[in-house]
């Protein structure tokens, strides 16, 4: 009988996952490109509806790795009446703490549950759009790619927000105001910056960068009805919340608090909206501090207690991933192993190089999500 723990630690199995994931991504990106240039100019609504499923087919392979492969669980803290009435039924603007390597994946896992995963979008560096296949997928899915030049970015935000608000189905747009993941070094730089600007001193977050938010706000006000404030934490465990842990089949337990805030509650004045964002992060910091101290968001934060519920797994990510494994691995492994055992050095070298390329691509992709690979927050002059 096969020991699943051994299977989940197998480099060969990880390599098979990489082959299936990246090959499917290239195929889906190619289909996207054809539709982007051949269909979107004539029927934007139909293109976006089809693209939802193309994007979902790619994203949910990582949801599979989290939910089904590693068995990661999620406790969700949301007001029940709002969950039933609004979640997955309206455009949403998400503000999330950026503290963990897999915070975005936990967001995807939740979004799969409310059936908006294919329409999840985010702000990203412009350079990412050139990275296959994830950057290509995001480009054809109309993510907000920024150049880190405010004058240029303002026009980009204006255009992309307008495009996103025009979607026929609910879209969730993610902003991580901290700009990069939390590290002690970045936190120290953040505190120095906050002292200079007389801003709140945060214990567990970096001082939020507000310009992207206030710029976006003026363009989505009246079009996106609500801001979703998301606070993520993980139960204390010897297993770190990383992609490597999930790839090796090690489960973590995520805690996801979401508060729906009507956009009308955010001040229209830019200075007041900036203060609103800083005040929001003060509350987020208290929640994180409470969780670290007590294992609970509410005990020491003063935030209204909400009883959690467990997210149920949807079977579609499992079916989709197994389907792509059959479609991609069957021909790929047949030809690659044929080359390996052909008895010819050239063919053996080609097959070995292909296997090595997929393995390196997998490791590079994991490396991109590591905290140490984040931006240079606080290490450059502002």
C-alpha positions in Angstrom: 0.0 0.0 0.0 1.3 3.5 -1.0 2.3 5.7 1.9 0.8 9.1 1.1 3.3 10.9 3.3 6.2 9.4 1.2 4.3 10.3 -2.0 3.9 13.9 -0.9 7.6 14.3 -0.2 8.6 12.8 -3.5 10.6 15.0 -5.8 9.3 13.1 -8.8 5.7 13.8 -7.8 6.6 17.5 -7.3 8.2 17.5 -10.7 5.0 16.0 -12.2 3.0 18.7 -10.6 5.3 21.4 -12.0 5.1 19.9 -15.5 1.3 19.8 -15.4 0.9 23.2 -13.8 3.3 25.2 -16.1 2.3 23.3 -19.3 -1.4 23.9 -18.6 -0.5 27.6 -17.9 1.2 28.0 -21.3 -1.8 26.3 -23.1 -4.3 28.5 -21.3 -2.3 31.6 -22.0 -2.2 30.8 -25.7 -6.0 30.4 -25.7 -6.3 33.7 -23.8 -4.0 35.5 -26.4 -6.1 34.3 -29.3 -9.3 35.4 -27.6 -7.8 38.7 -26.4 -6.9 39.8 -29.9 -9.6 37.9 -31.8 -12.7 38.2 -29.6 -12.3 41.0 -27.0 -12.4 43.9 -29.6 -15.7 42.7 -30.9 -17.4 41.2 -27.8 -15.8 42.3 -24.5 -18.5 40.7 -22.3 -18.2 37.3 -23.9 -14.4 37.4 -23.7 -14.5 38.1 -20.0 -17.0 35.4 -19.3 -14.8 32.8 -21.2 -11.6 34.2 -19.6 -13.1 33.6 -16.1 -13.0 29.9 -16.7 -9.5 30.0 -18.3 -8.2 31.9 -15.3 -10.0 29.6 -12.9 -8.6 26.5 -14.5 -5.1 27.8 -13.8 -5.5 29.4 -10.3 -7.4 26.5 -8.8 -4.5 24.1 -9.3 -2.8 25.9 -6.5 -6.1 25.9 -4.5 -6.0 22.1 -5.0 -2.5 22.0 -3.6 -3.7 23.9 -0.5 -7.0 22.2 0.2 -6.7 18.7 -1.2 -3.0 17.9 -1.3 -2.0 19.5 2.0 -5.3 19.4 3.8 -5.0 23.1 4.9 -8.1 24.3 6.7 -9.5 27.8 7.1 -11.6 29.3 9.9 -13.7 32.3 8.5 -14.9 35.2 10.6 -17.7 37.0 8.7 -21.1 38.3 9.8 -23.5 35.7 8.6 -26.2 38.0 7.2 -23.6 39.9 5.1 -22.0 36.6 3.9 -25.3 35.3 2.5 -26.3 38.7 1.0 -23.2 40.2 -0.5 -20.2 37.8 -0.8 -19.7 36.6 -4.3 -22.6 38.8 -5.5 -20.9 42.2 -5.9 -17.7 43.9 -7.0 -15.3 44.2 -4.0 -12.1 46.1 -3.2 -9.9 44.1 -0.9 -7.5 45.5 1.7 -5.3 42.7 3.2 -2.3 42.4 5.5 0.8 41.1 3.7 2.5 39.1 6.4 2.8 35.6 5.0 4.2 33.8 2.0 0.8 32.3 1.2 -1.5 35.1 2.2 -2.6 35.5 -1.5 -3.3 31.7 -1.8 -5.5 31.7 1.3 -7.4 34.6 -0.4 -7.7 32.4 -3.5 -8.9 29.5 -1.4 -11.7 31.7 0.1 -12.6 33.2 -3.3 -13.0 29.7 -4.7 -15.6 29.0 -2.0 -17.7 32.0 -3.0 -17.1 31.4 -6.8 -15.2 34.5 -7.7 -11.7 33.0 -8.1 -11.6 33.4 -11.9 -12.3 37.1 -11.5 -9.7 37.8 -8.7 -7.4 40.6 -9.7 -4.7 42.6 -8.0 -2.1 45.4 -8.3 1.2 44.1 -9.5 4.6 45.3 -10.7 4.7 45.9 -14.5 7.6 43.5 -14.9 5.6 40.5 -13.8 3.4 40.6 -16.9 6.3 39.3 -18.9 6.8 36.2 -16.7 5.3 33.0 -18.2 2.8 31.7 -17.5 1.4 33.6 -14.5 2.3 37.1 -15.8 0.7 36.3 -19.2 -2.4 35.0 -17.5 -2.6 38.2 -15.4 -2.0 40.5 -18.4 -4.9 38.9 -20.4 -7.0 39.0 -17.3 -6.6 42.8 -17.0 -4.7 43.1 -13.7 -3.5 46.6 -12.6 0.2 46.7 -13.6 2.0 49.6 -12.1 5.3 51.2 -13.0 6.1 52.8 -9.6 5.9 56.3 -11.2 2.9 58.1 -9.7 2.1 60.2 -12.8 2.1 57.1 -15.1 0.4 54.9 -12.5 -2.4 57.4 -11.9 -3.5 57.0 -15.6 -3.1 53.3 -15.4 -5.2 53.0 -12.3 -7.9 55.3 -13.8 -8.1 53.1 -17.0 -7.9 49.7 -15.3 -10.4 50.6 -12.6 -12.8 51.7 -15.3 -12.3 48.4 -17.1 -12.7 46.3 -14.0 -15.9 48.0 -12.9 -17.3 47.3 -16.3 -17.1 43.5 -15.8 -20.5 41.6 -16.2 -19.8 39.4 -13.1 -18.4 40.2 -9.6 -14.7 41.1 -9.5 -12.5 41.2 -6.4 -9.6 43.6 -6.7 -6.8 43.1 -4.1 -4.6 45.9 -2.7 -1.9 45.2 -0.1 -1.1 48.7 1.1 2.0 47.6 2.9 3.5 47.0 -0.5 5.7 44.1 0.6 5.8 41.4 3.2 6.6 42.0 6.8 10.2 41.4 8.0 12.0 42.8 11.1 14.3 44.9 8.9 11.4 46.3 6.9 9.4 46.9 10.1 12.2 48.9 11.6 12.4 51.1 8.5 8.7 51.4 8.6 8.8 52.6 12.2 11.4 55.2 11.4 9.3 56.5 8.5 6.2 56.6 10.7 8.0 58.6 13.4 9.3 61.1 10.8 5.7 61.6 9.4 4.0 61.5 12.8 2.0 58.4 11.8 0.8 55.5 14.0 3.5 53.1 15.1 2.4 49.5 14.2 3.7 46.4 15.9 2.8 43.7 13.4 2.4 45.6 10.1 4.3 48.0 7.9 3.0 51.5 7.6 0.5 51.4 4.7 1.2 53.3 1.5 -2.0 55.2 0.9 -1.5 56.9 -2.5 -2.6 53.9 -4.5 -5.7 53.5 -2.4 -6.8 57.2 -2.5 -6.1 57.4 -6.2 -8.2 54.3 -6.9 -10.9 55.4 -4.5 -11.8 58.4 -6.6 -12.3 56.2 -9.7 -14.2 53.3 -8.2 -16.4 55.2 -5.9 -20.0 54.7 -7.0 -19.0 51.6 -9.0 -17.6 49.2 -6.4 -20.0 49.2 -3.5 -17.8 47.9 -0.7 -14.3 47.6 0.7 -13.5 44.2 2.3 -11.0 44.6 5.1 -9.2 41.2 5.4 -7.0 40.1 8.4 -5.2 36.8 8.1 -3.4 34.8 10.7 -2.3 31.2 11.2 -2.6 29.0 14.2 0.7 28.5 16.1 2.3 25.4 14.6 5.7 23.9 13.9 4.7 23.9 10.2 5.5 27.3 8.6 2.8 28.8 6.3 4.8 28.5 3.1 4.4 27.1 -0.4 7.0 24.5 0.4 5.0 23.2 3.3 1.9 22.9 1.1 3.9 21.2 -1.7 5.1 18.6 0.8 1.6 18.0 1.9 1.9 19.6 5.3 -1.4 21.3 6.5 -1.7 24.7 8.2 -4.7 26.3 9.8 -5.6 29.8 8.5 -7.9 32.3 10.2 -9.5 34.8 7.9 -11.4 37.8 9.3 -13.3 39.9 6.7 -15.3 43.0 7.4 -17.5 44.5 4.7 -17.3 48.3 4.7 -19.6 50.3 2.4 -17.6 52.7 0.3 -19.8 55.6 1.5 -18.2 55.3 5.0 -14.8 56.3 3.5 -14.2 60.1 3.5 -14.2 61.7 0.0 -11.4 64.2 1.0 -8.0 62.7 0.2 -6.4 63.7 3.5 -9.3 62.2 5.4 -9.2 59.1 3.3 -5.5 58.7 4.1 -6.2 59.0 7.8 -9.0 56.5 7.4 -6.5 54.0 6.0 -4.0 54.6 8.8 -6.8 54.2 11.4 -7.8 50.9 9.7 -4.3 49.6 10.1 -4.3 50.5 13.8 -7.3 48.3 14.3 -5.7 45.5 12.1 -2.6 45.8 14.3 -4.6 45.4 17.5 -6.3 42.3 16.0 -3.0 40.7 15.0 -1.6 41.5 18.4 -4.6 39.9 20.1 -4.2 36.8 17.9 -0.5 36.4 18.7 -1.1 36.8 22.4 -4.3 34.8 22.8 -4.9 32.8 19.6 -8.0 35.0 19.1 -8.7 38.2 17.0 -11.1 39.7 19.5 -10.0 39.1 23.1 -7.7 42.1 23.4 -8.5 44.1 20.2 -11.9 45.6 21.1 -13.3 44.4 17.8 -16.8 42.9 17.9 -16.6 39.1 18.3 -17.7 37.0 15.4 -18.0 33.2 15.7 -16.0 31.4 13.0 -17.2 28.7 10.6 -15.1 26.3 8.6 -14.8 26.7 4.8 -16.0 23.6 2.9 -14.0 22.2 0.1 -15.3 22.4 -3.5 -14.5 19.4 -5.7 -13.9 21.4 -8.8 -10.2 22.2 -8.0 -9.6 18.5 -7.6 -11.3 17.5 -10.8 -9.6 20.3 -12.8 -6.1 19.4 -11.5 -6.5 15.7 -12.2 -7.9 16.5 -15.6 -4.9 18.7 -16.5 -2.5 16.0 -15.1 -4.0 13.4 -17.5 -3.9 15.8 -20.5 -0.4 17.1 -19.9 1.5 14.3 -18.2 0.4 11.5 -20.4 2.1 12.8 -23.6 4.9 14.6 -21.8 6.1 11.7 -19.7 5.7 9.3 -22.6 8.0 11.3 -24.8 10.4 12.3 -22.1 10.9 8.8 -20.8 11.2 7.6 -24.3 14.1 10.0 -24.8 15.7 9.0 -21.5 15.7 5.3 -22.3 16.4 5.7 -26.0 20.0 4.7 -25.5 21.2 7.8 -27.3 23.2 10.4 -25.3 21.7 13.4 -27.2 18.1 12.3 -26.5 19.0 11.5 -22.9 20.5 15.0 -22.5 17.5 16.7 -24.0 15.1 14.9 -21.7 17.2 15.5 -18.7 17.4 19.2 -19.6 13.6 19.4 -19.9 13.1 17.8 -16.5 15.7 20.1 -14.9 14.1 23.2 -16.5 10.7 22.3 -15.0 12.2 21.7 -11.6 14.1 25.0 -11.7 11.0 26.8 -12.8 9.1 25.3 -9.8 11.8 26.4 -7.4 12.0 29.8 -8.9 8.2 30.2 -8.6 8.4 29.2 -4.9 11.3 31.6 -4.4 9.2 34.5 -5.8 6.8 34.1 -3.0 9.3 34.0 -0.2 9.4 36.9 2.2 13.1 37.4 1.6 12.3 38.1 -2.1 9.9 41.0 -1.4 10.6 44.5 -2.4 13.1 46.8 -0.7 10.7 48.5 1.6 12.6 50.9 3.8 16.0 50.1 2.2 15.8 52.9 -0.3 15.2 56.6 0.4 11.6 57.7 0.1 
